[in-house]
Amino acid sequence: KTPTYLRNMPEVRHCAAAVLVKKRFLVVIGGDKDNSVTASCLIYDIWYNHWSSPPVSMDMNEARRHHTAAVLDGKIVVAGGRDRDSDLLTSGGEDQVYDVIYYALESVECIDVDV
C-alpha cells in the first residue's frame, strides 16, 4: 500500500486543543502561534488531506492556551486554559460552544483537492 502523507499545518501552534468530529475533521483550537495566544482554529479534512481556516467571525470570544475541548452533540465545547495574561480560565462559557463543522461541510465543494 502506498503511504499517505499529511499536509503540513498552515501555521505552527502549540498548547492547543484538538478534537475529531464526524470521523472526518480534525479541529485544532486556540493555542500559541507566533508567540501570541490565539482564538482561531484550523480544520483538517481527513478525506481530502486539506487544511482550512474558518472566518474570523467563528473564532472563540477569548483567546486561550492549555485548554481542553470535547465534542458534544456535534458542537465543540472549549473549557479551561489560560488567557493572554496567563490567568487561569475556569470555563469556556456559552460563547465557547461553537459549530465550526457547519463551515467545514459547507466549504468542502470549494477546497483544493489536488492531493
BELLIN-V585393 format. One record per backbone hydrogen bond with DSSP energy under -0.5 kcal/mol. CO is the residue of the C=O (numbers start at 0). NH is the residue of the N-H. Records with the same first field share a line. If there is no record, write none. Layout:
CO = NH + NH
//
This chain:
13 = 31
14 = 65 + 66
16 = 28
18 = 20 + 26
20 = 23 + 24
23 = 25 + 45
24 = 20 + 26
25 = 27 + 43
26 = 18 + 28
27 = 41
28 = 16
30 = 37
31 = 13
32 = 35
35 = 32
37 = 30 + 63
38 = 59
39 = 29
41 = 27
42 = 44 + 51
43 = 25 + 45
44 = 48 + 49
49 = 44
51 = 42
54 = 57
55 = 58
63 = 30
64 = 81
67 = 78
69 = 71 + 76
71 = 74
74 = 71
75 = 97
76 = 69
78 = 67
80 = 88
81 = 64
82 = 85
86 = 82
87 = 89
92 = 95
93 = 96
95 = 77 + 97
97 = 75 + 99
98 = 102
99 = 103
100 = 104
101 = 105
102 = 106
103 = 107
104 = 107
106 = 109 + 110
107 = 110
110 = 112
112 = 114
//
